[in-house]
Amino acid sequence: MADDQRTPPLPQSIIEVTAFAPDARSDPHPKLEALRHNCPVMRDEVAKTWFLTRYADIRETVNDRSFVRHPLNSEEGSISRQLIEDDDNPRRTSILFLDDPDHARVRPPLAKAFYARIQKMKPQIEAIIDETINAAPASGRFDLMADIAVPIPVTVIARILGVDEHRLPDFRQWSEDIILSLNPVRTPQETERMECGSHALDAYFTELMEARRKVPGDDLITDMVQLQASGDAPLSDDELRINLGALLVGGNLTTTDLIGNGVWLFLTHPDQLAAFKADPALGAQAVEEVLRYEAPVSATSRIVEADKPVAGCPMKARQVIFCSLASANRDESSHIAFGGGPHICIGAPLARIEARRVFEKLFARYPDMRLPDQDLTWRALPFFRGLERLDVEV
């Protein structure tokens, strides 16, 4: 029988597969599949970037330590260079874009303290999740994003860091503002928002770091200023400030999207939801499948340090490579949603703990939850994937 489904036109630019294109915002996967099968290594001369879509190529690239990350290392006019074009201090960056030797100096003590704090606070993390879900409406229709997916991650990361939980709305807003730094084609108004949010968060952490030096608390900020004072965390105040801020931003936005994407997938795949309800021990596997099938972060980048072949194509020094995690995740049985190599997502263990507990608790409290008719709106931020609103009925 003839196949009536038409193959979408092959994308010619990276923008066509991001949230800037309305069809890709709703569903990027048909275009990504077309590229993966027909042009797995695409060159976009306008954005001055390469775009990889095959799992094997992306896995090899993100694990290759010869690549660098900081946008200052990229060629003029590239999509990565646009991230810092209007930045007053383009060299200032968190571990997200930091290169060695600084990355190897800054990340290990931060990661060690962060993971120890997560393990110590796991009962508190689970209690926050349970309390938030218990406080959601008992019946009727409500927005799962606003009542559950947004408040849980920001409250959890705030508790871990030790920041004032009365300021949670501010932290969420600052996070939404600062994440615009990862939008290479932001408007002047968005740049102003980004800068205001960044300055506000910097000022807040400056005060809090000083307060913890005087009166220690039971939190990550105290852990880090004490490690800094002892010499076990050789970070400057500014390095500590920007990376604590990055944990706050990264610790709530992407986990919010992981939760929202997961609930949406469960409710649109009733057979999978039934299997999970029958055996909640499948929670860990369910989280991995959500990460594979609809990851919150859809791309990561690397920069070629010296001329070399990549994915079978000759590439030149300073050229940018964008790796489609969303495509790679659909190409194999294993996902790469958290990236890889020395820049693998520092928040991965926390995101897994939160998502698993949310799914277990949510569907235990609301066994008959369903999706009412609605028009879904996905986030417009390029290289990210998440719902702005998700109405459910219970």
VEXKOL-126278 format. One record per residue: x, y, z of N, C-alpha, C in turn. Coordinates in steps of 0.02 Angstrom, whole numbers, plus 50000, padded with zeros to 5 digits. Layout:
BEGIN
XYZXYZXYZ;...
//
This chain:
BEGIN
500424994050000500005000050000500445006250000;500265011249962500655017249956500655021050022;501215024250037501275028350098501085035450081;500545037850111500315044650096500675049950136;501065047950186501425052950225501985055850184;502025062350181502535065650143503145067350187;503725066250160504335068050196504395075650196;504505078650254504555085950256505165088350217;505135094450190505715097150154506325097050199;506895095750170507515095350209507705102350234;507765103250300507955109850326508625112150297;508665118650286509275121650259509665125550311;509345126850369509685130650422509505127850490;509925129350538509815126950606509195130150637;509035136350616508455139850643507815136050627;507795132550570507185128950550507005123150596;507495120850638507345115250682507335117350755;507315124050767507265126550836506565129150849;506465131550910505805134150930505615140550894;506085143450855505905149350816505445147750758;505485141650734505035139450681504415136350712;503815139050699503205136650732503105129150727;503235126250668503115119050661503625115050702;504245117350705504745113850745504625114950820;504335120550838504175121650909503645116550931;503155115350888502635110350905502915103250903;503315101750852503595095050846504215095350801;504805095450830505415095850791505625089350758;505325083850778505605077350760505555075450686;505025077150650505025075450578505615078750541;505745085050555506305088350522506985085350543;507035083750606507665080850630507775073950600;507235070150592507295063550561507505064150488;507225069150454507415070150384508165071750378;508415075950423509125077550423509545071350441;509335067750491509715061950514509805056850459;509285055950418509325050950365509635053450300;509585060050288509795062550223510375067550225;510475070750282511015075650287511235076050360;511545070650385511695070350457512235075250480;512615078050433513105083250449512945089150404;512565093950431512335099650390512765105750406;512945109450354513295115850363512815121550351;512755125950401512335131850395512805137850391;512875140550331513345146050320513095152650350;512445153450354512175159650383512335159950457;512195154450493512345154150564513065152350579;513435150650526514135148550531514205142950584;513845137650571513875131950616513765125450578;514045120050605513875113350583513315110850628;512915106150602512355103450641512355095850633;512465092350688512495085050688511845082150715;511615076650685510985073650706511025066150722;511585062750705511645055650719511925054250789;511655049250821511865047550889512615046350893;512875042050850513585040150855514035046250846;513875050550798514285056550787514265061150848;513665061950876513585066550932513915063850995;513825057351006514145054251065514895055151062;515185053951004515905054650996516125061851006;515735066550980515915073550983515885076251055;515345074951091515285077751158515785074651207;516025068651192516515065451236517235066951217;517335070451162518005071951137518265078251173;518785077351214519035082851255519455087851215;519565086551151519955091351111519535097251089;518875096751095518445102451078518425107351137;518275113651122518195118651174517475121251174;517315125451223516615127551232516505135051231;516985138951256516845146051265516735149551198;516185153451193516025156851129516575161351103;517025163851146517575167951121518045164051076;518025157351080518445153251037518145151950969;517525154250958517185152950895517325158350844;517195156650780517335161350726516855167250728;517085172850702516675178950698516035177550658;515475180050683514845179250647514485172850661;514775168450701514455161950715513885162950765;513445158050766512875158250812513115158250885;513675154950899513945155050967514235161850985;514565165150937514845171750950514295176750966;513705175750936513145180250949512915180151022;513065174651057512865174251127513205179651170;513805181851150514185186451192514315193151160;514005194451102514155200651065513985206851105;513455206651146513265212551183513405211751258;513885207451274514055206151344514625210851365;514525214151422515035218751448515675215051467;515615208851489516195204951510516145198051480;516305197351415516185191051380516585185151406;517125186451442517525180851468517205177651529;516765181251563516465178751625515955173351608;516045167451635515585161951620515585156851676;515035153151681515005147551728515345141551697;515315135951732515625129851705515295127651641;514705130251624514365128351562514815129451502;515175135151500515595136751442516335137351461;516505135551522517205136251544517635130751513;518235132451492518695127551464519265126251513;519625120651501520205119151542520755124251529;521175125651579521215122351644520715124851696;520365130351681519905133151731519325128451746;519055125151694518495120551704518695114851752;519305112251742519545106751784519685109051855;519785115451865519895118251932519245119751968;518745122351931518135124851962517615119351972;517515115151922516955110351926517035104951980;517615101651988517645095952035517445097752107;517705103052138517485104352207516755106352211;516505109852160515805111752159515365105552153;515535101052107515145095052096515155090552158;515745089752189515805085452248515365087952304;515385094552317514975097452370514225096952353;514055098152291513355098052268513065091052276;513435085952254513185079052258513125076752331;513595078752373513555076952444512945080152476;512805086352457512225089952484511575086752461;511545084552398510945081252372510795074852412;511325070852422511225064552459511005065852531;511305070852563511135072552632510405074952637;510175078452586509525081652589508975077852552;509115071652531508625067952492507945067452528;507915066052593507265065952627506905072752623;507275078252629506975084852623506715086052552;507095083852502506895084652433506235080952420;506195074752445505585070852435504995073952473;505125076852531504595080052570504325086152533;504765090052502504555095952463504085093752407;504285088452373503885085852317503195083552342;503195079652395502565077052422502105082752445;502385087652480501985093252505501685097352448;502075098352396501835102352339501265098752303;501335092252292500815088452258500195087952302;500295087152367499715086852413499335093452416;499685098952403499375105552406499015107352341;499105103452288498775104752224498025103152232;497605105752186496885104552191496705097152195;496215095652237496015088652246495575086152189;495245090852154494805088952099494745094752051;494485093151992494375098351942494965099151894;495005104951864495505106351813496015111351840;496655110051829497175114851849497775114251804;498205119451806498805119651765499365116051803;499555110251778500065106351811500735109951814;500885114051763501525117651763501545122651821;501015126651828501005131951879500975129051949;500595123651959500485121052027500985115852049;501325112452002501775107052021502465107551988;502475107951921503115107551886503565113551897;503275119451906503685125451919503915125851991;503465125352041503685126452110504145121152138;504095114952117504515109652147505255110852135;505485111452072506215112152062506515118452093;506155124152089506445130252116506475129952192;505975126752224506005125952297506565121252317;506645115852280507175110952295507865114152290;508005117552235508685120352226508795126052275;508265129752292508335135052342508515132152410;508185126552429508335123352493509045120652494;509275117752439509955115152436510465120752443;510365126152406510825131752408510805135352476;510215135752504510135139352567509905146552557;509535147752504509295154552490508605155552521;508415161852527507795163652561507195161452519;506805156852546506245154052507505665158952499;505675164452537505185169652525505315173252459;505915172252431506105175452368506005170952308;505665165352316505595160552261505315163752196;504805168152200504585171252137505145175252103;505565178652143506125182252114506615177452081;506765171852115507245167152087506995164352020;506355162852018506075160151957506115165351901;505955171651916505985176851866506695178051843;507165178351891507865179351872508105173551828;507885167451843508075161651802507815162451731;507185164551724506895165451657507265170951619;507495176051656507865181551624508565179351603;508915175951649509615174251636509675168851582;509175164351577509215159151526509215162051456;509005168351450509025171751384509735172551360;510225171851404510925172151383511095166551335;510685161251334510795155551288510395156251224;510075162051214509705163351152510155167751108;510425164951054510905168751012510575174450972;509925174450966509585179750927509085183450970;509275184651033508825188351078508765195551055;508205198551073508075205551056508435210151106;508505216551090508795221251139508425221351205;507755220651202507365220451263507525214151304;507615208551270507795202451305508495202851334;508945206151299509625207151327509595211351390;509175216451390509095220651449508815216551507;508325212351493508055207951545508595203351572;508985200451527509525195951546510015199351593;510215205351574510715209051614510435210951682;509815213251684509505215151748509455209151795;509235203451767509175197351808509855195051834;510365195451791511035193351810511315197751865;511235204351858511485208951910511125207851976;510465206751973510075205652034510305199352070;510415193952031510615187652062511325188152089;511775191452053512455192552078512445196252144;512045201452148512015205452209511755201252267;511255197152252510965192952304511475187952331;511835184552286512335179652308512925182952343;513105189052324513635192652358513455193552432;512845195752444512615196752513512585190152551;512335184952518512235178552552512905175152568;513385175552522514045172652535514365175952595;514305182552599514595186152655514245184352721;513585183652717513205181752777513405174852801;513525170052754513705163252775514415162952803;514845167552782515515167752812515485169852885;514995174052900514915176452969514525171453011;513985168952983513555164253019513415158252973;513795152752981513705146952936513005143952942;512775140952888512135137452887512245130252867;511705126652858511735119652836511515119452764;511955121752719511765122552649512375122752605;512265122652539512815122352490513225128752490;512915134552500513295140752500513805140652557;513595138352616514065137652672514625132752654;514435126952626514935121952606515465125152561;515245129152513515715131752463516155137352491;515875141852532516305147152560516805144252609;516615138752643517095135552689517635131852650;517455128552596517945125252553518415130352522;518125136052503518525141452474519035144052525;518815145052587519245147752639519815142852657;519665136352653520165131352670520655129952613;520495132452554520925131152496520735124952458;520215121352481520005115252447519575116652386;519325122752380518955124952321519285131452297;519785130852253520165136752232519785141152182;519235144052206518805148352164518825155452191;518795160252146518715167152166517995168352187;517865173952221517175175552239516735175852177;516995178852124516575179552064516435172752032;516925168252032516815161552005516295157752047;516335158652112515855155352156515155158252145;515115164852139514475168252130514135166152066;514505166152011514195164551946513995157251942;514365152751975514185145651972513625143852019;513575147152076512995146252118512365148652082;512435154252047511875156752007511685151951952;512185148951921512045144151867511675137951893;511855135851954511495130251984510765132051998;510655138252021509965140452034509565140651970;509865143451916509505143951852509395137051822;509945133351814509895126751783509505121751825;509515122851891509195118051935508435118551936;508155123751906507425123851908507105123951839;507375127451790507025127951725506985121251689;507555117951681507545111751642507195106051679;507225105951746506865100751782506115101951779;505905108251779505205109851767504965106851701;505375107651649505185105051583505205097351582;505665094451618505695087051623505055084351654;504825087551707504205085351740503605086351694;503545092251665502985093651620502975089051560;503545088251528503585083751470503405076651489;503625074451548503485067651570502755066451583;502425071051617501715070251631501315070251565;501495074751520501165074951455501255068351417;501855065651418501975059251383501585053551416;501575053251481501195047951515500455048351496;500175054451497499465055251484499285054351411;499765054651367499635053351295499855046351275;500115042551322500305035551310500015031351367;499355030251367499025026951423499285019951438;499535016451388499805009751401500435010251445;500845015251432501445016151473501265018351544;500755022651549500525024851615500245018951655;499865014651622499585008851655500135004251681;500655003251640501214999051661501565002051722;501645008651723501975012051778501555011551842;500895012551836500465012051894500475005051923;500515000151879500524993151902501184991451936;501714994851918502364993451947502754999951954;502645003852008502985010152018503755009552021;503995003452030504725002452030505025004051962;504595004751912504835006551845504995014051840;504945017651896505035024851895505695027151866;506245023951885506895025951859506935025051784;506675019451759506665018351686506215023451652;505665025251684505205030051654505535036851645;505925038951695506275045251690506765045151631;507125039651624507615039151568507255039351501;506665036351497506295036351434506025043251418;505805046951468505595053851457506185057951432;506755057051464507355060751443507545058951370;507465052751353507635050651285507135053551235;506495052951251505985054251201505825061751193;505865065551247505705072751243506115076551294;506775076851281507245079951329507135087451334;507225090251395507145097451404507665101651366;508265098951360508795102451323508885098851256;508795102451202508775099051137509425099551098;509915103451121510545103951085511105106151132;511705104351114512305106951148512815108551094;513325112351112513795114551061514515113051082;514935112651031515655112051040515995116450987;516625118150999516995122250952517635118650934;517795118350869518395114950845519005119150863;519475116150899520065119950920520605120050865;520665114550828521155114250774520845110250717;521055111650655520775108250597520775100750608;520205097550594520155090350602519515087850569;519475081450552518845078650527518375077150585;517745078850576517235077350626516645074150590;516425068550613515865064950582515985063950507;516605062850490516785061550420516865067750377;516805073650405516865079850366517455083950392;517845086850346518405091150368518135097650399;518345099150458518135105350491518745109350511;518645115950515519195120550528519175123250599;519755125350623519805128250689519325134150696;519015134650755518545139950774517845138950746;517745133750706517065132450682516645129350738;516005131150737515535128950789515165122650766;515055118150812514655112150799514075111950848;513465111950823512885110850866512675103550859;512585100350916512405093250918511675092850940;511255089850898510545089250914510435083250961;510375084751025510235079451074509545076451061;509075080651039508395078251024508405073050969;508825074150918508875069450864509245063150885;509815063950919510205058250941509795053550985;509365056451027508965052451072508465047951035;508275050050974507805045950935508165041150887;508835041350889509225037450841509465030750869;509455030050936509715024050967509285022351028;509415016651059509035014751118509285018351180;509865021451175510145025051232510105032551219;509965036451272509915043651262510555047251283;510595053551263511165057651279510905064451303;510345064251339509985070351357510385075051401;510865072351440511265076551484511935078351454;512015077151388512665078651357513165073251375;513805075051377514315070051393514985073251402;515485069051417516165071651426516215075951488;516735080151491516845084251551516285089251564;515865090651514515325095451522514645092051531;514635085651549513995082351561513625086151615;512975086451610512565090651654512695089251728;512905094351765513065093451836512435091951877;511855093951852511235093051889510875086551874;511165082151834510815076051813510565071851872;510975070551923510725066251978510125069352014;510135075852024509575079152058508945078952015;509015080251950508435080051905508115073151905;508525067951906508255061051907507875059651972;508155061852028507815060752092507135064252093;507125070652071506515074552073505975071652027;506165070151965505675067751917505375061151938;505795056651962505535050051983505035050752040;505205054852090504755055652147504105059052126;504155063952081503545067352057503085062352023;503355058451977502925053751940502595048751988;502995046152035502715041152082502165044252124;502295050052154501825053252199501205055852161;501325058852102500785061952064500255056952044;500465051352014499975046551989499695042152044;500025042152102499715038752160499155043152188;499255049652190498725054052216498165054952165;498345055152101497845056352049497825050552000;497565044752019497565038951975497145039851912;496665044551914496225045551857496385052051819;496975054851830497165061051795497115060051720;496855065251685496825064851613496945071751583;497055071851518497165078051481496505080451451;496265086351470495685089251435495905092151369;495425093551325495585096651261495905103451273;496455104751238496815111051245497305111851189;497485117951175498015119451127498665120151167;499145115851154499775116051190500235121451161;500555125051206501055130051185501725128151214;502205127051169502885125251190503305131451197;503805131051241504255136651252504575139051187;504655145651181504925148451119505685149251121;506005146851174506735147551181507085142251139;507535144351093507865139351050508305134651091;508335128451069508745123151099508485120651166;507865122551183507535119951242506845117451222;506585112851264505945109751247505525109051310;504975112851314504555112451373503895116051361;503405114251399502735117051393502655123251436;502315128351409502165134251449501585132851497;501125128651476500545127051517500315119951501;500075116251551499815109651539499215108551586;498615109451558498015108351598497865100951605;497685098951666497495092051680496835092151718;496475086551714495865085751752495945079751799;495725080651861495805075351911495145074051947;
//
